[in-house]
Amino acid sequence: MKRFRILVLILLLAISANYLLAQQDTKSEGIQLVDAKLGKDVKDKMIADEDTIFALNSKVFLWLKLSGGANEEITVTWKHATVTHETKLTVGGSPWRTWAVKTAYKTGDWSVTVTDKEGKVLKEMNFKVQ
């Protein structure tokens, strides 16, 4: 009888450990992009003057809302023709709001891409500078 109780206790501990590990894996799924917007400013941690057309030499703000991936880094890549510029941002918690800004120094079609630490594209947006 005593052996049976010990065996049941070991079995319960093993099941509990597997359950806790499964819960941990679910919580650490990485960064999820909840929302992304382009605009002319950020006020009170929100995008202001949301737009996809910008004046030459104006600032373009990419506002992001993320979940998961606390303390991980994301990369924001601004692209015009063959020229790219990367900005690294660290996710401080979950949920997390952050933004990147770029001066639109050339007219034409631009894109901005957000990738996680593995290089997976989370979002790509296009905008025009006139």
URVENPE-V223630 format. One line per field, one symbol per residue. burial: I if it has 16 or more other C-alpha atoms within 10 Angstrom, else O. A space follows every 10 residues. Layout:
BEGIN
burial = ???
END
This chain:
BEGIN
burial = OOOOOOOOOO OOOOOOOOOO OOOOOOOOOO IOIOOIIIII IIOOOIIIOI OIIIIOOOII IIIIIIIIII OOIIIIIIII OOOOOOOOOO IIOOIIIIII IOOIOOOOOI OIIIIIOOOO OIOOOOOIIO
END
